[in-house]
Amino acid sequence: MQSEIIISDHAKERAKTYNLTEKIIIEAIKNPDEIIKGYAGTFIAHKSLNEHLLRVVYVEEKDKAKIITVYPAKKERYSKINK
């Protein structure tokens, strides 16, 4: 994993909207349940979060992970985790 994790202002605002802590977002990046490829070179880390799935969209830049956005989603829509 990258040595540095940067959370964009947009991701911080989204985290506030959904009452997500920085700690849980970083945990999703460091210890995801799964990682899938997104669009335009992005990756999406999935982490089980109660009845939801936390989705953390990020890009890798050298030794950094820059988090673009975060949001909870219905597990059955995006993942095979705990179906």
Secondary structure in CASP SS format (residue, H / E / C, confidence):
PFRMAT SS
TARGET T0000
AUTHOR 0000-0000-0000
METHOD secondary structure of the structure
MODEL  1
M C 1.00
Q C 1.00
S C 1.00
E E 1.00
I E 1.00
I E 1.00
I E 1.00
S C 1.00
D H 1.00
H H 1.00
A H 1.00
K H 1.00
E H 1.00
R H 1.00
A H 1.00
K H 1.00
T H 1.00
Y C 1.00
N C 1.00
L C 1.00
T C 1.00
E H 1.00
K H 1.00
I H 1.00
I H 1.00
I H 1.00
E H 1.00
A H 1.00
I H 1.00
K H 1.00
N C 1.00
P C 1.00
D C 1.00
E E 1.00
I E 1.00
I E 1.00
K E 1.00
G C 1.00
Y C 1.00
A C 1.00
G C 1.00
T C 1.00
F E 1.00
I E 1.00
A E 1.00
H E 1.00
K E 1.00
S E 1.00
L E 1.00
N C 1.00
E C 1.00
H E 1.00
L E 1.00
L E 1.00
R E 1.00
V E 1.00
V E 1.00
Y E 1.00
V E 1.00
E E 1.00
E E 1.00
K C 1.00
D C 1.00
K E 1.00
A E 1.00
K E 1.00
I E 1.00
I E 1.00
T E 1.00
V E 1.00
Y E 1.00
P E 1.00
A E 1.00
K E 1.00
K H 1.00
E H 1.00
R H 1.00
Y H 1.00
S C 1.00
K C 1.00
I C 1.00
N C 1.00
K C 1.00
END
